[in-house]
Amino acid sequence: VSSETVAGTADAEATISEQRATDAEARAEKARTNAESERKKAEKETKLEDELEAQLIDAQNKLGEAVDAVHAARERADDAVVQADKLTDEIRDAKSMGYDDDASVADSISVADEKRNERRVCIGQMEEALTDKLGLEASTRKLETTIEDLQRKAKLQAKVAASIRRQADHSMSIADQLEEHALEEREAANLRQAARVKAKLGVESSDAVLMSTEAQLAEAEKAATEANDLALASREKAEQLAYEAKVGIQDTAPLEENVRIAQESRDSALVTYECSKESKEAALKRAAKAKQVHETNCVNLANLERDAMAELLHKESVQQAEMLATHACENAKALGDQVDMLERKHNEARALSTEKSGALQIATRYMEKKKRVQSVSSSLSKLTLLHSAKFRNWDKSQPLPNYALHSIPDANVIKKAELGKEEWKRWVEFNQSHFCRTYPESASRNYNPLLPWAMGCQFVSMNFIRNKFMLLNDGRFRENRGQGYALKPQYLCNNTKEMGEAVDGALNCSQPRNISIRILCGFCLPKSMEKKSSSTLNPFVRVTLYDASPATLGRLLPPPVFKTHVVEGNGLNPVWNTQDAAKFSCSNPSVGMVLFACYDHCNITKTDLFIGASAMPVSCIREGYRCVSLFDSNNTRSGA
């Protein structure tokens, strides 16, 4: 490959690369312009989305204010209804006073008229509150419709803005890629331009060396020609002199001198010719070597350009692959976010649907109950002792009439005990002037009755299921021989300063009572009703203290238990007489209970079969030797 061919190739490649770089820069500039346009459009749509969100938030705030106003109007209406009912009772009482011998009929009529006027005012306030409530509910419905419309528009605008933002990001990414490609093309064009310059410099250098060699060769040929001409002239002159010598010229000395000088000139010319010939051969060798080196350099330059182009193409492919992978990850992440958002909206919609369905069911039941409600005659209401009232909070329950009764399930009893001492004290204060009933939520289980007893509840309902809690209930009413009524502790009855201190002391467990019990023996123990074999008894006794501290019962802590050893094969008169006594500390001895239970240990099945048990209040326990009667699973006295 000649240097002229390499130079021509480099020139053509530089021209093509320059054209490609120019085209790539034009495409990049166009893509950048499109990306800027898309970005401005995305900013406009995003601003519109923000405005819709601001309108939605404003509407939601207005809706919250309207809902609060509706609740306030409803509360005013409820208060007016309660006040009107109270005035109705007072009017009824005023009328009944007229039949008393000591009361004046005119005074009773005057009081009744005054109460009627107050009731009319309350009814007017109730009607006004209901009118306000209806107007507010209408505005609330309008706001809800507006909010739904804004939410729909906001969702649509969010989708549009997100799509345009993605398009703008994609356009920006394409513009960045095209700019990077244009930069790479420009770098390649610069490299090919440098290669073209180097090729031209190489060709010019080779031409200079070749011209210098040719000039030296021409000078050598000129010197050789001159030497040859001089030699020919000297030979002709020598031949002439030789001829003249033959013809008889006697004086040859000058001619010989001329011959000698000509021979020396010829020899010198031959030496110069030989030197010029050698210089020509050396110059030709150097020119051939320089040409070979130049051709090698051209080949190496072409290889380097090819390698650089391959490396550049590889780099472009790697960058393009990385960019595609990045876009794929971003698209996958965006799709995942959309899926999460849709799932969240789906869950919110499901929860809202469930809430509305429940509200519809409650409203339907309320309307059905309202249709069944009939006016109660005044005579029947006078005969009714207690009226059920729904519990909301103690602030609303305390002003209720004394005949109002709260019914609380056992689960709520535990929750109220977990709220702390202030809640306990409020409950005790309520039960000092009102009635309260607790009951088990399930018919298949019982609950610990000591906690409602400690709070002063008058009615503690139980399921007739023979278990330890039913034994505690039986033991509570066994202190007055099972008459069915047992007085509350004195500190739970009166609301005085001394009684308040007593309540605080009982709830704070500041005066515990220490109890020490030793189990000596038993006699005439029957077989367990669960035992099917006729083997002898292996009895033992378990003593359990059920403390009436709300802190202990509210946290559902296990009660302290003492267990004797097993007496093998003796149910007639087993003797334990243990040196270790059952030692307990009762935090609230006024309500606490002790449960004595006797079991039969089966060595074969390794189970404990119930024989009998009995419970007694801690306040009824006395010092000395005592006999405890046991009751079996049928609540029948059996053994001791």
QUIURWO-V510043 format. One record per pair of residues at least 24 apart in sequence whose C-alpha atoms are under 10 Angstrom apart, sorted by the first residue. I is the first residue (numbers start at 0). J is the second residue. If there is no record, write none. Layout:
BEGIN
i-><I	I>
j-><J	J>
END
This chain:
BEGIN
i-><0	0	0	0	0	0	1	1	1	1	1	1	1	2	2	2	2	2	2	2	2	2	2	2	2	2	2	2	3	3	3	3	3	3	4	4	4	5	5	5	5	5	5	5	5	5	5	5	6	6	6	6	6	6	6	6	6	6	7	7	7	8	8	8	9	9	9	9	9	9	9	9	9	9	9	9	9	10	10	10	10	10	10	10	10	11	11	11	12	12	12	12	12	12	13	13	13	13	13	13	13	13	13	13	14	14	14	14	15	15	16	16	16	16	16	16	16	16	16	17	17	17	17	17	17	17	17	18	18	18	19	19	19	19	19	20	20	20	20	20	20	20	20	20	20	21	21	21	21	22	22	23	23	23	23	23	23	23	23	23	24	24	24	24	24	24	24	24	25	25	25	26	26	26	26	26	27	27	27	27	27	27	27	27	27	27	28	28	28	28	29	29	30	30	30	30	30	30	30	30	30	31	31	31	31	31	31	31	31	32	32	32	33	33	33	33	34	34	34	34	34	34	34	34	34	34	35	35	35	35	36	36	37	37	37	37	37	37	37	37	37	38	38	38	38	38	38	38	38	39	39	40	40	40	40	41	41	41	41	41	41	41	41	41	41	42	42	42	42	43	43	44	44	44	44	44	44	44	44	45	45	45	45	45	45	45	46	47	47	47	47	48	48	48	48	48	48	48	48	48	48	49	49	49	50	51	51	51	51	51	51	51	52	52	52	52	52	52	52	53	54	54	54	54	54	55	55	55	55	55	55	55	55	56	56	56	57	58	58	58	58	58	59	59	59	59	61	61	61	61	62	62	62	62	62	62	62	62	62	63	63	64	64	65	65	65	65	65	65	65	65	66	66	66	66	66	67	68	68	68	68	68	69	69	69	69	69	69	69	69	69	70	70	71	71	71	72	72	72	72	72	72	72	72	72	73	73	73	73	73	73	74	74	75	75	75	75	75	75	76	76	76	76	76	76	76	76	76	76	76	76	77	77	77	78	78	78	79	79	79	79	79	79	79	79	79	80	80	80	80	80	80	81	81	82	82	82	82	82	83	83	83	83	83	83	83	83	83	84	84	85	85	85	85	86	86	86	86	86	86	86	86	86	87	87	87	87	87	88	88	89	89	90	90	90	91	161	165	165	168	169	172	172	173	176	176	176	176	179	179	180	183	183	183	183	184	186	187	187	187	187	190	190	190	191	194	194	194	194	197	197	198	198	198	198	201	201	201	201	201	202	202	202	204	204	204	205	205	205	205	206	206	208	208	208	208	208	209	209	209	209	209	209	209	210	211	211	212	212	212	212	212	212	212	212	212	213	213	213	213	214	215	215	215	215	215	216	216	216	216	216	216	216	216	217	217	218	218	219	219	219	219	219	219	219	219	219	220	220	220	220	221	221	222	222	222	222	222	223	223	223	223	223	223	223	223	223	224	224	225	225	226	226	226	226	226	226	226	226	226	227	227	227	227	228	228	229	229	229	229	229	230	230	230	230	230	230	230	230	231	231	232	232	233	233	233	233	233	233	233	233	234	234	234	234	236	237	237	385	385	386	387	387	387	392	393	393	393	393	393	394	394	396	396	397	397	397	397	397	397	397	398	399	399	399	400	400	401	401	401	401	401	401	402	402	402	403	403	403	403	404	404	404	404	404	405	405	405	405	405	405	405	406	406	406	406	406	406	406	407	407	407	407	407	407	407	407	408	408	408	408	408	408	408	409	409	409	409	409	409	409	409	409	409	409	409	409	410	410	410	410	410	411	412	412	412	412	412	412	413	413	413	413	413	413	413	413	414	414	415	415	416	416	416	416	416	416	416	416	416	416	417	417	417	417	417	417	417	418	418	419	419	419	419	420	420	420	420	420	421	421	423	423	423	423	423	423	423	423	424	424	424	424	424	425	426	426	426	426	427	427	427	427	427	427	427	427	427	427	427	428	428	428	428	428	428	428	428	429	429	429	429	430	430	430	430	430	430	431	431	431	431	431	431	431	431	432	432	432	433	434	435	436	437	438	444	445	447	447	447	447	447	447	448	448	448	449	449	449	449	449	449	449	449	449	449	450	450	450	450	450	450	450	450	450	450	451	451	452	452	452	452	452	452	453	453	453	453	453	453	453	453	453	453	453	453	453	454	454	454	454	454	454	454	454	455	455	455	455	455	456	456	457	457	457	457	464	464	465	465	465	465	466	466	467	467	467	467	467	468	468	468	469	469	470	470	470	470	470	470	470	470	470	470	471	471	471	471	471	471	471	471	471	472	472	472	473	473	473	473	474	474	474	474	474	474	474	475	475	475	475	475	475	475	475	476	476	477	477	477	477	478	478	478	478	487	487	488	488	489	490	504	504	505	505	505	505	505	505	505	505	506	506	506	506	506	506	507	507	507	507	507	508	508	508	508	508	508	508	508	509	509	510	510	510	510	511	511	511	511	511	511	512	512	512	512	512	512	512	512	512	513	513	513	513	513	513	514	514	514	514	514	514	514	514	514	514	515	515	515	515	515	515	515	516	516	516	516	516	516	516	516	516	516	517	517	517	517	517	517	517	517	517	517	517	518	518	518	518	518	518	518	518	518	518	518	518	518	518	519	519	519	519	519	519	519	519	519	520	520	520	520	520	520	520	520	521	521	521	521	521	521	521	521	521	521	521	521	522	522	522	522	522	522	522	522	523	523	523	523	523	523	523	523	524	524	524	524	524	524	524	524	524	524	524	524	524	525	525	525	525	525	525	525	525	525	526	526	526	526	526	526	526	526	526	526	527	527	527	527	527	527	527	527	527	527	528	528	528	528	528	528	528	529	529	529	529	529	530	530	530	530	530	534	534	535	535	535	535	535	535	535	536	536	536	536	536	536	536	536	536	536	536	536	536	536	537	537	537	537	537	537	537	537	537	537	537	537	537	537	537	538	538	538	538	538	538	538	538	538	538	538	538	538	538	538	538	538	538	538	538	538	539	539	539	539	539	539	539	539	539	539	539	539	539	539	539	539	540	540	540	540	540	540	540	540	540	540	540	540	541	541	541	541	541	541	541	542	542	542	542	542	542	542	542	543	543	543	543	543	543	543	543	544	544	544	544	544	544	544	544	544	544	544	544	544	545	545	545	545	545	545	545	545	545	545	545	546	546	546	546	546	546	546	546	546	546	546	546	547	547	547	547	547	547	547	547	548	548	548	548	548	548	549	549	551	559	559	560	560	561	562	562	563	565	565	565	566	566	567	567	567	567	568	570	570	571	572	585	587	587	588	588	588	588	589	589	589	589	590	590	590	591	591	591	591	592	592	592	592	592	593	593	593	595	595	595	596	596	596	597	597	597	597	597	610	610	611	611	611	611	611	612	612	612	612	613>
j-><291	293	294	295	297	298	202	290	291	293	294	297	298	198	199	201	202	203	205	206	290	291	293	294	295	296	297	298	198	199	201	202	203	294	198	202	297	194	195	198	199	201	202	294	297	298	300	301	194	195	196	197	198	199	200	201	202	297	195	198	199	195	198	301	191	192	193	194	195	196	197	198	199	297	300	301	304	191	192	193	194	195	196	198	199	191	192	195	187	188	191	192	194	195	187	188	189	190	191	192	193	194	195	196	188	191	192	195	188	191	184	185	186	187	188	189	190	191	192	184	185	186	187	188	189	191	192	184	185	188	181	184	185	187	188	180	181	182	183	184	185	186	187	188	189	181	184	185	188	181	184	177	178	179	180	181	182	183	184	185	177	178	179	180	181	182	184	185	177	178	181	174	177	178	180	181	173	174	175	176	177	178	179	180	181	182	174	177	178	181	174	177	170	171	172	173	174	175	176	177	178	170	171	172	173	174	175	177	178	170	171	174	167	170	171	174	166	167	168	169	170	171	172	173	174	175	167	170	171	174	167	170	163	164	165	166	167	168	169	170	171	163	164	165	166	167	168	170	171	164	167	160	163	164	167	159	160	161	162	163	164	165	166	167	168	160	163	164	167	160	163	156	157	159	160	161	162	163	164	156	157	159	160	161	163	164	160	153	156	157	160	152	153	154	155	156	157	158	159	160	161	153	156	157	153	149	150	152	153	154	156	157	149	150	152	153	154	156	157	153	145	146	149	150	153	145	146	147	148	149	150	152	153	146	149	150	146	142	143	145	146	149	142	143	145	146	138	139	142	143	135	138	139	140	141	142	143	145	146	139	142	135	139	132	135	136	137	138	139	140	142	132	135	136	138	139	135	131	132	135	136	139	128	129	131	132	133	134	135	136	139	132	135	128	131	132	125	127	128	129	130	131	132	133	135	125	128	129	131	132	133	125	128	124	125	127	128	129	132	121	122	123	124	125	126	127	128	129	130	131	132	125	128	129	121	124	125	118	120	121	122	123	124	125	126	128	118	121	122	124	125	126	121	399	117	118	121	122	125	114	115	117	118	119	120	121	122	125	118	121	114	118	399	400	111	113	114	115	116	117	118	119	121	111	114	115	117	118	114	377	114	115	114	115	118	377	333	330	333	326	326	322	326	322	315	318	319	322	315	318	315	311	312	314	315	311	311	304	307	308	311	304	307	308	304	297	300	301	304	297	300	293	296	297	300	290	293	294	296	297	290	293	294	289	290	293	286	289	290	293	286	290	282	285	286	289	290	282	283	285	286	287	289	290	286	282	286	278	279	280	281	282	283	284	285	286	279	282	283	286	279	275	276	278	279	282	275	276	277	278	279	280	282	283	275	279	275	279	271	272	273	274	275	276	277	278	279	272	275	276	279	272	275	268	269	271	272	275	268	269	270	271	272	273	274	275	276	268	272	268	272	264	265	266	267	268	269	270	271	272	265	268	269	272	265	268	261	262	264	265	268	261	262	263	264	265	266	268	269	261	265	261	265	257	258	259	260	261	262	264	265	258	261	262	265	261	261	262	433	434	434	434	435	436	425	422	425	426	428	429	425	429	429	433	425	426	428	429	430	432	433	429	429	432	433	432	433	429	430	431	432	433	434	432	433	434	432	433	434	435	430	433	434	435	436	430	433	434	435	436	437	456	434	435	436	437	438	458	459	435	436	437	438	439	440	451	459	436	437	438	439	440	441	460	437	438	439	440	441	445	446	447	448	450	451	459	460	437	438	439	440	446	437	437	438	450	451	454	553	447	450	451	549	552	553	554	555	553	554	549	553	450	451	454	548	549	550	551	552	553	554	549	550	551	552	553	554	555	550	553	506	549	550	553	503	506	507	549	550	503	506	453	454	455	502	503	506	549	550	454	499	502	503	506	454	451	454	455	456	451	453	454	455	456	490	491	492	494	499	502	454	455	491	492	493	494	499	502	454	455	456	494	454	455	456	457	491	492	455	456	457	490	491	492	493	494	492	493	494	457	458	459	460	461	462	468	469	471	472	545	547	552	555	472	475	547	475	545	546	547	548	549	552	590	591	592	546	547	548	549	550	551	552	553	590	591	547	549	487	488	491	547	590	591	487	488	491	505	506	546	547	548	549	587	589	590	591	487	491	502	506	547	548	549	590	487	488	490	491	492	487	491	484	485	486	487	632	633	631	632	633	634	612	632	594	596	612	613	614	545	594	614	614	634	594	595	596	612	613	614	615	630	632	634	545	591	592	593	594	613	614	615	616	592	614	615	613	614	615	634	592	593	594	613	614	615	616	590	591	592	614	615	616	617	619	615	616	613	614	615	616	615	616	618	619	589	590	589	590	589	589	586	587	547	548	549	586	587	588	589	590	547	548	549	550	586	587	548	549	550	586	587	547	548	549	550	585	586	587	588	586	587	585	586	587	588	583	584	585	586	587	588	583	584	585	586	587	588	589	617	618	582	583	584	585	586	588	544	580	581	582	583	584	585	617	620	622	579	580	581	582	583	584	622	542	561	579	580	581	582	583	622	623	624	542	563	575	576	577	578	579	580	581	582	624	542	562	563	574	575	576	577	578	579	580	581	595	624	625	563	573	574	575	576	577	578	624	625	572	573	574	575	576	577	626	639	569	570	571	572	573	574	575	597	626	627	638	639	569	570	571	572	573	574	638	639	569	570	571	572	573	637	638	639	569	570	571	572	573	597	599	610	611	629	637	638	639	570	571	599	610	611	631	637	638	639	570	598	599	608	609	610	611	631	637	638	597	598	599	607	608	609	610	611	631	632	608	609	610	611	631	632	633	607	608	609	610	632	599	601	608	609	610	568	601	567	568	569	570	571	599	601	565	566	567	568	569	570	571	573	598	599	600	601	608	610	564	565	566	567	568	569	570	573	598	599	600	601	602	607	608	563	564	565	566	567	568	569	570	571	573	574	575	597	598	599	600	601	607	608	609	610	563	564	565	566	567	570	573	574	575	596	597	598	599	600	607	610	564	565	566	575	595	596	597	598	599	610	611	612	581	594	595	596	597	598	612	581	593	594	595	596	597	612	614	581	583	592	593	594	595	596	614	581	582	583	584	585	591	592	593	594	595	614	616	617	585	587	588	590	591	592	593	594	614	616	617	583	584	585	586	587	588	589	590	591	592	593	617	585	586	587	588	589	590	591	592	585	586	587	588	590	591	586	587	586	583	584	593	594	595	596	597	597	598	599	600	599	600	599	600	601	602	599	599	638	638	639	617	617	618	616	617	618	619	616	617	618	619	616	617	618	615	616	617	618	616	617	618	619	620	617	618	620	627	628	629	629	630	631	629	630	631	638	639	637	638	635	636	637	638	639	636	637	638	639	639>
END
